[in-house]
Amino acid sequence: MKKLILFLGVALMALTTTAQDKNKKLNFEVNGKCGMCKARIEKACLNVKGVKYASWDIPTHELSLIIDERKTNSMEIKSAIAAVGHDSKELKATEEAYAKIHPCCKYREDNTDDSKHHD
């Protein structure tokens, strides 16, 4: 009986430790200009299974994420972002994806912060 209780206690501690290690914070730069870019980038991230939190900062272009490492990784997220027309340092959007974003969001031509003009 003591061995069974000891085994269950060790198993429970192992599960608790594993559950705490699944979440990871990530930060990386994503190109964009405005509130529409912010919404598009965050939506693309949140549509990736395993992404729990996504926030893109307009002035710094910094994307902050909390992900479940067991379900996704940074390259899957960067692929989703590129698919909606936004570049990261490691992965560039195709010309076709970039062409689909709103004209005011064209960050490759003009990398200014346009956030005060619209949301």
LUMPA-569418 format. One line per field, with one value per atom (N, C-alpha, C, O, CB): atom name; residue in one letter; x, y, z; residue number from 1. Coordinates in nm, 3 decimals, always signed. Each point is the difference from the previous one (the first is absolute). Glycine has a CB too. Layout:
BEGIN
name: c(CA, ...)
resn: c(a, ...)
xx: c(X, ...)
yy: c(Y, ...)
zz: c(Z, ...)
resi: c(NUM, ...)
***
This chain:
BEGIN
name: c(N, CA, C, O, CB, N, CA, C, O, CB, N, CA, C, O, CB, N, CA, C, O, CB, N, CA, C, O, CB, N, CA, C, O, CB, N, CA, C, O, CB, N, CA, C, O, CB, N, CA, C, O, CB, N, CA, C, O, CB, N, CA, C, O, CB, N, CA, C, O, CB, N, CA, C, O, CB, N, CA, C, O, CB, N, CA, C, O, CB, N, CA, C, O, CB, N, CA, C, O, CB, N, CA, C, O, CB, N, CA, C, O, CB, N, CA, C, O, CB, N, CA, C, O, CB, N, CA, C, O, CB, N, CA, C, O, CB, N, CA, C, O, CB, N, CA, C, O, CB, N, CA, C, O, CB, N, CA, C, O, CB, N, CA, C, O, CB, N, CA, C, O, CB, N, CA, C, O, CB, N, CA, C, O, CB, N, CA, C, O, CB, N, CA, C, O, CB, N, CA, C, O, CB, N, CA, C, O, CB, N, CA, C, O, CB, N, CA, C, O, CB, N, CA, C, O, CB, N, CA, C, O, CB, N, CA, C, O, CB, N, CA, C, O, CB, N, CA, C, O, CB, N, CA, C, O, CB, N, CA, C, O, CB, N, CA, C, O, CB, N, CA, C, O, CB, N, CA, C, O, CB, N, CA, C, O, CB, N, CA, C, O, CB, N, CA, C, O, CB, N, CA, C, O, CB, N, CA, C, O, CB, N, CA, C, O, CB, N, CA, C, O, CB, N, CA, C, O, CB, N, CA, C, O, CB, N, CA, C, O, CB, N, CA, C, O, CB, N, CA, C, O, CB, N, CA, C, O, CB, N, CA, C, O, CB, N, CA, C, O, CB, N, CA, C, O, CB, N, CA, C, O, CB, N, CA, C, O, CB, N, CA, C, O, CB, N, CA, C, O, CB, N, CA, C, O, CB, N, CA, C, O, CB, N, CA, C, O, CB, N, CA, C, O, CB, N, CA, C, O, CB, N, CA, C, O, CB, N, CA, C, O, CB, N, CA, C, O, CB, N, CA, C, O, CB, N, CA, C, O, CB, N, CA, C, O, CB, N, CA, C, O, CB, N, CA, C, O, CB, N, CA, C, O, CB, N, CA, C, O, CB, N, CA, C, O, CB, N, CA, C, O, CB, N, CA, C, O, CB, N, CA, C, O, CB, N, CA, C, O, CB, N, CA, C, O, CB, N, CA, C, O, CB, N, CA, C, O, CB, N, CA, C, O, CB, N, CA, C, O, CB, N, CA, C, O, CB, N, CA, C, O, CB, N, CA, C, O, CB, N, CA, C, O, CB, N, CA, C, O, CB, N, CA, C, O, CB, N, CA, C, O, CB, N, CA, C, O, CB, N, CA, C, O, CB, N, CA, C, O, CB, N, CA, C, O, CB, N, CA, C, O, CB, N, CA, C, O, CB, N, CA, C, O, CB, N, CA, C, O, CB, N, CA, C, O, CB, N, CA, C, O, CB, N, CA, C, O, CB, N, CA, C, O, CB, N, CA, C, O, CB, N, CA, C, O, CB, N, CA, C, O, CB, N, CA, C, O, CB, N, CA, C, O, CB, N, CA, C, O, CB, N, CA, C, O, CB, N, CA, C, O, CB)
resn: c(m, m, m, m, m, k, k, k, k, k, k, k, k, k, k, l, l, l, l, l, i, i, i, i, i, l, l, l, l, l, f, f, f, f, f, l, l, l, l, l, g, g, g, g, g, v, v, v, v, v, a, a, a, a, a, l, l, l, l, l, m, m, m, m, m, a, a, a, a, a, l, l, l, l, l, t, t, t, t, t, t, t, t, t, t, t, t, t, t, t, a, a, a, a, a, q, q, q, q, q, d, d, d, d, d, k, k, k, k, k, n, n, n, n, n, k, k, k, k, k, k, k, k, k, k, l, l, l, l, l, n, n, n, n, n, f, f, f, f, f, e, e, e, e, e, v, v, v, v, v, n, n, n, n, n, g, g, g, g, g, k, k, k, k, k, c, c, c, c, c, g, g, g, g, g, m, m, m, m, m, c, c, c, c, c, k, k, k, k, k, a, a, a, a, a, r, r, r, r, r, i, i, i, i, i, e, e, e, e, e, k, k, k, k, k, a, a, a, a, a, c, c, c, c, c, l, l, l, l, l, n, n, n, n, n, v, v, v, v, v, k, k, k, k, k, g, g, g, g, g, v, v, v, v, v, k, k, k, k, k, y, y, y, y, y, a, a, a, a, a, s, s, s, s, s, w, w, w, w, w, d, d, d, d, d, i, i, i, i, i, p, p, p, p, p, t, t, t, t, t, h, h, h, h, h, e, e, e, e, e, l, l, l, l, l, s, s, s, s, s, l, l, l, l, l, i, i, i, i, i, i, i, i, i, i, d, d, d, d, d, e, e, e, e, e, r, r, r, r, r, k, k, k, k, k, t, t, t, t, t, n, n, n, n, n, s, s, s, s, s, m, m, m, m, m, e, e, e, e, e, i, i, i, i, i, k, k, k, k, k, s, s, s, s, s, a, a, a, a, a, i, i, i, i, i, a, a, a, a, a, a, a, a, a, a, v, v, v, v, v, g, g, g, g, g, h, h, h, h, h, d, d, d, d, d, s, s, s, s, s, k, k, k, k, k, e, e, e, e, e, l, l, l, l, l, k, k, k, k, k, a, a, a, a, a, t, t, t, t, t, e, e, e, e, e, e, e, e, e, e, a, a, a, a, a, y, y, y, y, y, a, a, a, a, a, k, k, k, k, k, i, i, i, i, i, h, h, h, h, h, p, p, p, p, p, c, c, c, c, c, c, c, c, c, c, k, k, k, k, k, y, y, y, y, y, r, r, r, r, r, e, e, e, e, e, d, d, d, d, d, n, n, n, n, n, t, t, t, t, t, d, d, d, d, d, d, d, d, d, d, s, s, s, s, s, k, k, k, k, k, h, h, h, h, h, h, h, h, h, h, d, d, d, d, d)
xx: c(+0.082, -0.082, +0.087, -0.030, -0.151, +0.289, +0.090, +0.064, +0.020, +0.024, -0.010, +0.062, -0.098, +0.039, +0.108, -0.271, -0.102, -0.019, -0.008, -0.106, +0.107, -0.015, +0.122, -0.013, -0.131, +0.263, +0.123, +0.001, +0.035, +0.088, -0.161, -0.002, -0.098, +0.033, +0.027, -0.180, -0.099, +0.047, -0.025, -0.154, +0.248, +0.054, +0.105, -0.001, -0.044, +0.135, +0.105, -0.064, +0.040, +0.127, -0.265, -0.067, -0.071, +0.005, -0.034, -0.036, -0.069, +0.098, -0.028, -0.149, +0.290, +0.102, +0.055, +0.024, +0.037, -0.041, +0.050, -0.101, +0.039, +0.092, -0.259, -0.103, -0.006, -0.017, -0.113, +0.143, -0.003, +0.118, -0.017, -0.099, +0.233, +0.120, -0.015, +0.035, +0.105, -0.192, -0.019, -0.101, +0.020, +0.035, -0.161, -0.103, +0.053, -0.044, -0.129, +0.265, +0.054, +0.098, +0.019, -0.049, +0.092, +0.102, -0.055, +0.076, +0.081, -0.285, -0.052, -0.011, +0.008, -0.131, +0.105, -0.016, +0.135, +0.087, -0.312, +0.240, +0.125, -0.033, -0.095, +0.216, -0.044, -0.014, +0.096, +0.116, -0.187, +0.021, +0.083, -0.018, -0.107, +0.087, +0.125, -0.005, +0.084, +0.112, -0.144, -0.023, +0.077, -0.064, -0.115, +0.190, +0.000, -0.044, -0.080, +0.037, +0.162, -0.309, -0.084, -0.027, -0.036, -0.072, +0.125, -0.022, -0.148, -0.079, +0.298, -0.255, -0.135, -0.003, +0.104, -0.201, -0.023, -0.006, -0.109, +0.018, +0.075, -0.207, -0.117, -0.088, +0.035, -0.030, -0.119, -0.096, -0.056, -0.028, -0.028, +0.039, -0.047, +0.106, -0.033, -0.106, +0.265, +0.110, +0.000, +0.014, +0.123, -0.154, -0.004, -0.108, +0.027, +0.057, -0.203, -0.111, +0.030, -0.027, -0.134, +0.216, +0.030, +0.107, -0.013, -0.050, +0.170, +0.111, -0.046, +0.027, +0.136, -0.233, -0.045, -0.100, +0.006, +0.029, -0.125, -0.097, +0.070, -0.035, -0.137, +0.272, +0.074, +0.069, +0.000, +0.036, +0.020, +0.067, -0.099, +0.023, +0.150, -0.284, -0.099, -0.071, -0.060, +0.029, +0.037, -0.057, +0.093, -0.039, -0.085, +0.246, +0.094, -0.028, +0.001, +0.177, -0.202, -0.028, +0.120, +0.113, -0.264, +0.124, +0.106, +0.040, +0.072, +0.008, -0.126, +0.027, -0.109, -0.119, +0.232, -0.068, -0.095, -0.016, -0.104, +0.165, +0.040, -0.002, +0.085, +0.108, -0.140, -0.015, +0.076, -0.028, -0.115, +0.108, +0.114, -0.014, +0.113, +0.118, -0.232, +0.078, +0.099, -0.001, -0.105, +0.077, +0.145, +0.014, +0.034, +0.099, -0.023, -0.159, +0.016, +0.134, +0.073, -0.322, +0.285, +0.124, +0.128, +0.094, -0.211, +0.122, +0.123, +0.001, +0.105, -0.085, -0.138, -0.019, +0.029, +0.023, +0.038, -0.063, +0.029, -0.127, -0.103, +0.289, -0.177, -0.109, +0.032, +0.105, -0.158, -0.038, +0.014, -0.101, -0.118, +0.200, -0.035, -0.084, +0.016, +0.105, -0.090, -0.118, +0.009, -0.055, -0.112, +0.086, +0.110, -0.038, +0.015, +0.074, -0.004, -0.141, +0.016, +0.101, -0.033, -0.206, +0.360, +0.107, -0.031, +0.061, +0.097, -0.251, -0.034, -0.086, -0.011, +0.024, -0.074, -0.092, +0.049, -0.048, -0.130, +0.274, +0.047, +0.143, +0.057, -0.292, +0.291, +0.135, +0.005, -0.094, +0.199, +0.004, +0.010, -0.009, -0.055, +0.195, -0.089, -0.004, -0.142, -0.034, +0.268, -0.316, -0.140, -0.072, -0.080, +0.081, +0.028, -0.063, +0.048, -0.080, +0.063, +0.146, +0.055, -0.057, -0.019, +0.230, -0.238, -0.062, -0.142, -0.042, +0.183, -0.214, -0.137, +0.000, -0.086, +0.015, +0.167, +0.012, +0.036, -0.056, +0.126, +0.023, +0.040, -0.117, -0.013, +0.250, -0.320, -0.114, -0.101, -0.075, +0.106, -0.034, -0.092, +0.070, -0.059, -0.075, +0.260, +0.067, +0.103, +0.039, -0.241, +0.246, +0.096, +0.132, +0.002, -0.194, +0.301, +0.135, +0.052, -0.030, +0.073, +0.037, +0.085, +0.142, +0.020, -0.202, +0.280, +0.138, +0.029, +0.076, -0.007, -0.130, +0.028, -0.086, +0.040, +0.027, -0.185, -0.091, -0.072, -0.065, +0.036, +0.040, -0.064, -0.130, -0.010, +0.234, -0.322, -0.126, +0.023, +0.087, -0.218, +0.053, +0.009, -0.053, -0.072, +0.046, +0.060, -0.051, -0.152, -0.066, +0.281, -0.270, -0.146, -0.068, -0.101, +0.133, +0.023, -0.058, +0.015, -0.093, +0.145, +0.064, +0.024, -0.095, -0.047, +0.288, -0.267, -0.087, -0.144, -0.073, +0.219, -0.187, -0.138, -0.026, -0.116, +0.109, +0.112, -0.024, -0.045, +0.028, +0.144, -0.240, -0.054, +0.112, +0.112, -0.297, +0.160, +0.105, +0.071, +0.119, -0.249, +0.058, +0.066, +0.092, +0.079, -0.276, +0.188, +0.081, +0.130, +0.074, -0.285, +0.238, +0.117, +0.129, +0.052, -0.191, +0.188, +0.117, +0.131, +0.098, -0.221, +0.129, +0.124, +0.036, +0.117, -0.164, -0.054, +0.023, +0.025, +0.081, -0.224, +0.072, +0.005, -0.014, -0.109, +0.010, +0.206, -0.001, -0.031, +0.057, +0.110, -0.258, -0.037, -0.114, -0.070, +0.145, -0.091, -0.111, -0.123, -0.003, +0.161, -0.257, -0.121, -0.117, -0.115, +0.198, -0.057, -0.106, -0.096, -0.113, +0.270, -0.115, -0.086, -0.104, -0.097, +0.285, -0.170, -0.090, -0.123, -0.107, +0.303, -0.183, -0.113, +0.030, +0.113, -0.174, -0.043, +0.015, -0.031, +0.006, -0.066)
yy: c(-0.119, +0.119, +0.126, +0.097, -0.223, +0.123, +0.116, +0.025, +0.114, -0.159, -0.065, +0.014, +0.063, +0.082, -0.282, +0.161, +0.055, +0.149, +0.078, -0.301, +0.263, +0.142, +0.078, +0.110, -0.172, +0.007, +0.065, +0.015, +0.107, -0.201, -0.012, +0.005, +0.106, +0.078, -0.322, +0.248, +0.100, +0.142, +0.091, -0.259, +0.186, +0.132, +0.045, +0.116, -0.163, -0.042, +0.033, +0.027, +0.094, -0.237, +0.063, +0.021, +0.134, +0.070, -0.318, +0.284, +0.128, +0.117, +0.098, -0.205, +0.097, +0.107, +0.011, +0.111, -0.150, -0.073, +0.002, +0.067, +0.078, -0.288, +0.182, +0.064, +0.150, +0.078, -0.290, +0.253, +0.142, +0.072, +0.109, -0.162, -0.006, +0.061, +0.011, +0.103, -0.197, -0.009, +0.003, +0.106, +0.070, -0.313, +0.255, +0.098, +0.142, +0.087, -0.246, +0.184, +0.134, +0.036, +0.118, -0.142, -0.073, +0.026, +0.013, +0.031, -0.152, +0.100, -0.001, +0.139, +0.013, -0.217, +0.308, +0.136, +0.068, -0.008, +0.022, +0.054, +0.071, +0.139, +0.017, -0.235, +0.316, +0.136, +0.020, -0.040, +0.125, -0.024, +0.032, +0.146, +0.058, -0.294, +0.297, +0.136, +0.005, -0.050, +0.149, -0.039, +0.025, +0.113, +0.037, -0.278, +0.294, +0.115, -0.046, -0.096, +0.227, -0.059, -0.025, +0.137, +0.094, -0.306, +0.222, +0.127, +0.028, -0.090, +0.062, +0.156, +0.047, +0.149, +0.058, -0.286, +0.290, +0.145, +0.049, +0.102, -0.086, -0.085, +0.065, -0.098, -0.116, +0.282, -0.116, -0.081, -0.115, -0.107, +0.308, -0.179, -0.110, -0.110, -0.118, +0.279, -0.122, -0.097, -0.077, -0.122, +0.270, -0.073, -0.061, -0.108, -0.112, +0.327, -0.182, -0.095, -0.123, -0.113, +0.303, -0.167, -0.108, -0.093, -0.122, +0.272, -0.092, -0.079, -0.081, -0.120, +0.294, -0.110, -0.069, -0.111, -0.108, +0.319, -0.185, -0.102, -0.120, -0.114, +0.292, -0.152, -0.110, -0.086, -0.122, +0.264, -0.077, -0.074, -0.083, -0.118, +0.297, -0.118, -0.067, -0.115, -0.086, +0.301, -0.216, -0.109, -0.122, -0.105, +0.274, -0.155, -0.112, -0.077, +0.058, +0.068, -0.255, -0.082, +0.005, -0.024, -0.128, +0.183, +0.006, +0.142, +0.019, -0.233, +0.314, +0.139, +0.044, -0.003, +0.052, -0.007, +0.038, +0.151, +0.048, -0.255, +0.281, +0.147, +0.057, -0.052, +0.042, +0.118, +0.070, +0.149, +0.042, -0.245, +0.282, +0.146, +0.061, -0.023, +0.016, +0.085, +0.066, +0.148, +0.063, -0.237, +0.231, +0.141, +0.079, -0.028, -0.030, +0.156, +0.076, +0.075, -0.019, +0.043, +0.060, +0.077, -0.085, +0.033, +0.151, -0.291, -0.080, -0.118, -0.059, +0.127, -0.104, -0.118, -0.130, -0.103, +0.243, -0.137, -0.116, -0.084, +0.051, +0.077, -0.255, -0.094, -0.081, -0.063, +0.051, +0.014, -0.076, -0.113, +0.021, +0.182, -0.324, -0.118, -0.085, +0.001, +0.002, -0.077, -0.111, -0.120, +0.002, +0.145, -0.251, -0.118, -0.127, -0.004, +0.121, -0.220, -0.134, -0.068, -0.034, +0.023, -0.010, -0.057, -0.140, -0.047, +0.184, -0.204, -0.135, +0.003, -0.102, +0.024, +0.192, +0.010, +0.084, -0.016, -0.014, +0.121, +0.087, +0.044, -0.031, +0.111, -0.007, +0.056, +0.134, +0.036, -0.269, +0.304, +0.134, +0.000, +0.094, -0.030, -0.167, -0.002, -0.020, +0.057, -0.147, +0.012, -0.014, +0.134, +0.035, -0.275, +0.314, +0.130, +0.099, +0.074, -0.118, +0.044, +0.090, -0.034, +0.090, -0.066, -0.151, -0.040, +0.054, +0.046, -0.253, +0.203, +0.052, +0.152, +0.053, -0.240, +0.254, +0.146, +0.035, +0.093, -0.070, -0.097, +0.023, -0.026, +0.068, -0.132, -0.033, -0.033, +0.114, +0.009, -0.248, +0.327, +0.114, +0.129, +0.107, -0.214, +0.095, +0.114, +0.075, +0.110, -0.091, -0.075, +0.071, -0.076, -0.123, +0.223, -0.024, -0.056, -0.007, +0.086, +0.003, -0.192, -0.005, -0.014, -0.014, -0.093, +0.111, -0.008, -0.134, -0.007, +0.163, -0.263, -0.134, -0.039, -0.085, +0.025, +0.122, -0.043, +0.120, +0.077, -0.298, +0.236, +0.111, -0.047, -0.114, +0.218, -0.017, -0.029, -0.005, +0.069, +0.043, -0.194, -0.004, +0.131, +0.073, -0.326, +0.282, +0.121, -0.004, +0.103, -0.083, -0.140, -0.015, +0.033, +0.070, -0.246, +0.125, +0.027, +0.148, +0.061, -0.297, +0.293, +0.141, +0.089, +0.102, -0.154, +0.015, +0.080, +0.005, +0.093, -0.154, -0.035, -0.006, +0.090, +0.025, -0.257, +0.283, +0.086, +0.138, +0.040, -0.168, +0.200, +0.132, +0.094, -0.009, -0.025, +0.122, +0.090, +0.082, +0.027, -0.016, +0.030, +0.080, -0.084, +0.054, +0.099, -0.284, -0.090, -0.042, -0.083, +0.001, +0.138, -0.040, +0.050, +0.106, -0.101, -0.083, +0.037, -0.010, +0.064, -0.141, +0.001, -0.013, +0.129, +0.032, -0.276, +0.319, +0.126, +0.115, +0.089, -0.172, +0.080, +0.112, -0.057, -0.041, +0.204, -0.168, -0.067, +0.096, -0.013, -0.149, +0.257, +0.093, -0.057, -0.091, +0.283, -0.136, -0.040, +0.080, +0.122, -0.175, -0.018, +0.061, -0.016, +0.020, -0.063, +0.008, -0.038, +0.113, -0.027, -0.141, +0.291, +0.112, +0.031, +0.070, +0.023, -0.145, +0.029, -0.089, +0.043, +0.030, -0.196, -0.093, -0.117, -0.018, +0.083, -0.142, -0.119, -0.121, -0.111, +0.239)
zz: c(+0.000, +0.000, +0.000, -0.070, +0.191, -0.041, +0.006, -0.136, -0.042, +0.286, -0.313, -0.132, -0.100, -0.083, +0.130, -0.038, -0.088, +0.025, -0.095, +0.089, +0.129, +0.035, -0.045, -0.054, +0.252, -0.177, -0.043, -0.153, -0.051, +0.251, -0.271, -0.146, -0.049, -0.089, +0.082, +0.064, -0.039, +0.029, -0.078, +0.121, +0.069, +0.034, -0.100, -0.042, +0.282, -0.278, -0.098, -0.136, -0.070, +0.196, -0.165, -0.129, -0.003, -0.101, +0.078, +0.131, +0.008, -0.010, -0.068, +0.208, -0.075, -0.007, -0.142, -0.049, +0.291, -0.309, -0.137, -0.093, -0.087, +0.130, -0.026, -0.082, +0.025, -0.094, +0.098, +0.120, +0.035, -0.064, -0.055, +0.272, -0.211, -0.059, -0.151, -0.057, +0.242, -0.250, -0.145, -0.039, -0.099, +0.088, +0.085, -0.032, +0.010, -0.076, +0.158, +0.006, +0.017, -0.111, -0.029, +0.274, -0.308, -0.101, -0.141, -0.091, +0.235, -0.166, -0.135, -0.062, -0.122, +0.182, +0.020, -0.053, -0.015, +0.086, +0.020, -0.218, -0.028, -0.052, -0.076, +0.025, +0.093, -0.050, -0.116, +0.006, +0.223, -0.334, -0.117, -0.035, +0.020, -0.107, +0.036, -0.052, -0.127, -0.003, +0.236, -0.336, -0.121, -0.079, +0.024, -0.032, -0.086, -0.078, -0.122, -0.068, +0.147, -0.104, -0.118, -0.063, +0.070, +0.030, -0.230, -0.069, -0.021, -0.030, -0.083, +0.130, -0.018, +0.034, +0.030, +0.025, -0.060, +0.021, +0.092, +0.066, -0.287, +0.228, +0.059, +0.078, +0.020, -0.205, +0.227, +0.073, -0.083, +0.054, +0.078, -0.262, -0.085, -0.007, +0.001, -0.136, +0.127, +0.001, +0.133, +0.002, -0.156, +0.264, +0.133, +0.007, +0.044, +0.057, -0.145, +0.004, -0.087, +0.040, +0.001, -0.160, -0.093, +0.055, -0.006, -0.184, +0.245, +0.055, +0.120, +0.009, -0.089, +0.173, +0.121, -0.035, +0.059, +0.074, -0.227, -0.040, -0.063, +0.028, -0.064, -0.049, -0.062, +0.106, -0.010, -0.195, +0.305, +0.108, +0.080, +0.026, -0.013, +0.025, +0.085, -0.074, +0.064, +0.060, -0.256, -0.078, -0.006, -0.049, -0.085, +0.183, +0.006, +0.129, +0.109, -0.245, +0.123, +0.117, +0.095, -0.040, -0.096, +0.262, +0.101, +0.038, +0.097, -0.184, +0.012, +0.036, +0.097, -0.031, -0.194, +0.344, +0.105, +0.011, +0.045, +0.076, -0.161, +0.013, -0.111, -0.030, +0.281, -0.313, -0.104, +0.010, +0.004, -0.155, +0.155, +0.003, -0.081, +0.029, +0.198, -0.329, -0.085, +0.031, -0.001, -0.181, +0.210, +0.033, -0.126, -0.067, +0.302, -0.268, -0.124, -0.007, -0.098, +0.090, +0.106, -0.015, -0.003, -0.073, +0.189, -0.039, +0.007, -0.096, -0.026, +0.263, -0.290, -0.086, +0.074, -0.064, -0.133, +0.329, +0.083, +0.020, +0.045, +0.071, -0.149, +0.023, +0.125, +0.009, -0.257, +0.344, +0.123, -0.001, -0.027, +0.154, -0.098, -0.005, +0.123, +0.065, -0.311, +0.280, +0.094, -0.077, -0.049, +0.262, -0.222, -0.078, +0.083, +0.099, -0.309, +0.168, +0.055, -0.093, -0.113, +0.214, -0.052, -0.082, -0.051, -0.096, +0.225, -0.065, -0.043, -0.126, -0.068, +0.306, -0.269, -0.112, -0.116, -0.112, +0.274, -0.139, -0.108, +0.028, +0.104, -0.148, -0.051, +0.015, -0.075, -0.071, +0.092, -0.005, -0.058, -0.153, -0.057, +0.252, -0.261, -0.146, -0.053, -0.103, +0.103, +0.069, -0.040, +0.010, -0.086, +0.163, +0.028, +0.020, -0.106, -0.056, +0.304, -0.275, -0.103, -0.138, -0.082, +0.217, -0.161, -0.127, -0.010, -0.106, +0.103, +0.113, +0.001, -0.021, -0.069, +0.223, -0.094, -0.016, -0.145, -0.058, +0.300, -0.299, -0.139, -0.095, -0.102, +0.159, -0.024, -0.086, -0.009, -0.097, +0.157, +0.042, -0.004, -0.045, +0.007, +0.175, -0.227, -0.062, +0.082, -0.037, -0.086, +0.235, +0.085, +0.012, +0.010, +0.117, -0.127, +0.006, +0.142, +0.084, -0.312, +0.255, +0.118, -0.053, -0.121, +0.273, -0.065, -0.048, -0.066, -0.097, +0.279, -0.132, -0.051, -0.120, -0.079, +0.308, -0.243, -0.104, -0.060, +0.071, +0.045, -0.245, -0.072, -0.064, -0.046, +0.002, +0.041, -0.067, -0.151, -0.053, +0.240, -0.254, -0.146, -0.056, +0.068, -0.070, -0.121, -0.065, -0.010, +0.012, -0.142, +0.107, -0.010, +0.133, +0.002, -0.180, +0.288, +0.133, +0.035, +0.053, +0.021, -0.103, +0.029, -0.081, +0.050, +0.001, -0.176, -0.087, +0.052, -0.035, -0.158, +0.273, +0.049, +0.120, +0.034, -0.117, +0.149, +0.116, -0.048, -0.113, +0.250, -0.050, -0.031, -0.047, +0.051, +0.121, -0.268, -0.051, +0.107, -0.011, -0.197, +0.312, +0.104, +0.088, +0.078, -0.078, -0.011, +0.083, -0.070, +0.052, +0.053, -0.220, -0.078, +0.066, -0.033, -0.178, +0.304, +0.079, -0.077, +0.039, +0.160, -0.305, -0.076, -0.072, -0.017, -0.012, -0.014, -0.070, +0.098, -0.027, -0.161, +0.300, +0.094, +0.141, +0.039, -0.209, +0.244, +0.131, +0.114, +0.108, -0.198, +0.068, +0.106, +0.083, -0.042, -0.100, +0.261, +0.088, -0.043, +0.011, +0.185, -0.245, -0.053, +0.095, -0.040, -0.190, +0.354, +0.093, +0.037, +0.039, +0.048, -0.099, +0.038, -0.106, +0.028, +0.104, -0.253, -0.112, +0.000, -0.045, -0.086, +0.180, +0.002, +0.093, +0.045, -0.281, +0.264, +0.086, -0.079, +0.053, +0.149)
resi: c(1, 1, 1, 1, 1, 2, 2, 2, 2, 2, 3, 3, 3, 3, 3, 4, 4, 4, 4, 4, 5, 5, 5, 5, 5, 6, 6, 6, 6, 6, 7, 7, 7, 7, 7, 8, 8, 8, 8, 8, 9, 9, 9, 9, 9, 10, 10, 10, 10, 10, 11, 11, 11, 11, 11, 12, 12, 12, 12, 12, 13, 13, 13, 13, 13, 14, 14, 14, 14, 14, 15, 15, 15, 15, 15, 16, 16, 16, 16, 16, 17, 17, 17, 17, 17, 18, 18, 18, 18, 18, 19, 19, 19, 19, 19, 20, 20, 20, 20, 20, 21, 21, 21, 21, 21, 22, 22, 22, 22, 22, 23, 23, 23, 23, 23, 24, 24, 24, 24, 24, 25, 25, 25, 25, 25, 26, 26, 26, 26, 26, 27, 27, 27, 27, 27, 28, 28, 28, 28, 28, 29, 29, 29, 29, 29, 30, 30, 30, 30, 30, 31, 31, 31, 31, 31, 32, 32, 32, 32, 32, 33, 33, 33, 33, 33, 34, 34, 34, 34, 34, 35, 35, 35, 35, 35, 36, 36, 36, 36, 36, 37, 37, 37, 37, 37, 38, 38, 38, 38, 38, 39, 39, 39, 39, 39, 40, 40, 40, 40, 40, 41, 41, 41, 41, 41, 42, 42, 42, 42, 42, 43, 43, 43, 43, 43, 44, 44, 44, 44, 44, 45, 45, 45, 45, 45, 46, 46, 46, 46, 46, 47, 47, 47, 47, 47, 48, 48, 48, 48, 48, 49, 49, 49, 49, 49, 50, 50, 50, 50, 50, 51, 51, 51, 51, 51, 52, 52, 52, 52, 52, 53, 53, 53, 53, 53, 54, 54, 54, 54, 54, 55, 55, 55, 55, 55, 56, 56, 56, 56, 56, 57, 57, 57, 57, 57, 58, 58, 58, 58, 58, 59, 59, 59, 59, 59, 60, 60, 60, 60, 60, 61, 61, 61, 61, 61, 62, 62, 62, 62, 62, 63, 63, 63, 63, 63, 64, 64, 64, 64, 64, 65, 65, 65, 65, 65, 66, 66, 66, 66, 66, 67, 67, 67, 67, 67, 68, 68, 68, 68, 68, 69, 69, 69, 69, 69, 70, 70, 70, 70, 70, 71, 71, 71, 71, 71, 72, 72, 72, 72, 72, 73, 73, 73, 73, 73, 74, 74, 74, 74, 74, 75, 75, 75, 75, 75, 76, 76, 76, 76, 76, 77, 77, 77, 77, 77, 78, 78, 78, 78, 78, 79, 79, 79, 79, 79, 80, 80, 80, 80, 80, 81, 81, 81, 81, 81, 82, 82, 82, 82, 82, 83, 83, 83, 83, 83, 84, 84, 84, 84, 84, 85, 85, 85, 85, 85, 86, 86, 86, 86, 86, 87, 87, 87, 87, 87, 88, 88, 88, 88, 88, 89, 89, 89, 89, 89, 90, 90, 90, 90, 90, 91, 91, 91, 91, 91, 92, 92, 92, 92, 92, 93, 93, 93, 93, 93, 94, 94, 94, 94, 94, 95, 95, 95, 95, 95, 96, 96, 96, 96, 96, 97, 97, 97, 97, 97, 98, 98, 98, 98, 98, 99, 99, 99, 99, 99, 100, 100, 100, 100, 100, 101, 101, 101, 101, 101, 102, 102, 102, 102, 102, 103, 103, 103, 103, 103, 104, 104, 104, 104, 104, 105, 105, 105, 105, 105, 106, 106, 106, 106, 106, 107, 107, 107, 107, 107, 108, 108, 108, 108, 108, 109, 109, 109, 109, 109, 110, 110, 110, 110, 110, 111, 111, 111, 111, 111, 112, 112, 112, 112, 112, 113, 113, 113, 113, 113, 114, 114, 114, 114, 114, 115, 115, 115, 115, 115, 116, 116, 116, 116, 116, 117, 117, 117, 117, 117, 118, 118, 118, 118, 118, 119, 119, 119, 119, 119)
***
